[in-house]
């Protein structure tokens, strides 16, 4: 469900949300369940399913490893179809391609996303699961950036009237607030990164599924 909702949310942000001049949403959750929105939801579900299965293959051995690897390859075949349909559908459901037409050099983002997704399959076939996992990471990040960059400078484009869109300019906090938050980020983000690095190091080994090991 989180994967589905993430995908629906991002797809609707890319295509535009019915918000009025006061930034108030006009409609219900049903309004977000457009064909493009549902397509985004399905895309995210399969992105995360494949990503999770690859991680399971990274962390296990034996039968569970084999099942995870096999299923990730099977679901990748569905994922690539959804991915291509979403990219094509974005042409008709959004104004993203107009932005990229004006900034040709940024086409490196969708190109990198497609290359990373193809690399996932290649590495899975070679049973290079760590490389497949990192390629999957790149796919997820660049697929999201494809739309986020494409709607710049909008944060929430309005489907009612482009003038009602929330942008990086009319939605920004005051300069003082931004300075305070910059200080918070500079202090706490390194702490979070250090903690995550320590946690991953602590659990770096494969899970031992032998009887009695747990």
C-alpha positions, 0 to 999 in steps of 0.5 A, a space after each residue: 500500500 505505501 508503494 502504491 500510494 507513493 506512486 499515485 502521489 508522484 504521478 499526480 504531482 507530475 501531471 498536476 493536482 487540482 489546487 486552487 489559488 489558496 493552495 487548497 485541494 479541490 476534490 477527493 482521493 478518487 480524483 487522484 486515481 486516474 489511469 496515469 496515477 494508477 500506472 504510477 502506483 503499479 510502477 512503484 509497486 514493482 520497482 520496490 518488489 524487485 528492489 526488495 527481492 534483490 536485497 533478500 538475495 543479497 542477505 540469504 543463501 540456499 533455497 531462499 536465495 534461489 527463489 528471490 533471484 528467480 522471482 526478481 527476474 520474473 517481476 523485472 519483465 513486468 517492471 520494464 513494460 510498466 516503466 516504458 508505458 509510464 515514460 510514454 504516458 508521461 508524454 500525454 499526461 504531463 508537460 514534463 517533456 516540454 521542460 526537457 525539450 528546453 533543457 536537452 542536457 537533462 535528458 541524461 536523467 531518463 537515459 540513466 534511469 533506463 540504463 540502470 534498469 537494464 543493468 539490473 537484469 544483466 547483473 541478475 542474470 550474472 548473479 551479481 546481486 550487489 551490483 544489481 541492488 545498486 543499479 536498482 537504487 539508481 533506477 528508483 532515484 533517477 525515475 523519481 528525479 525524471 518527474 521532479 526535475 521535469 516539473 521545475 520550478 513547480 512543487 505542486 503544479 495546479 491542474 486548475 490553472 498553472 497560475 495557482 501552482 505552488 513553486 519553489 518561489 511562492 512556497 519558500 520559507 523566510 530567509 531566517 527559517 531557511 538559515 536555521 534549517 540549514 544549520 539543523 541539516 548540517 548538524 543532524 544529517 551527518 549523524 543520521 548517515 553515521 548511524 545508518 552506516 554503523 547499522 548496515 556494518 553491524 548487519 553486513 553478513 548474510 542471514 543464517 537460516 540454518 536450524 537453531 541459528 536464531 
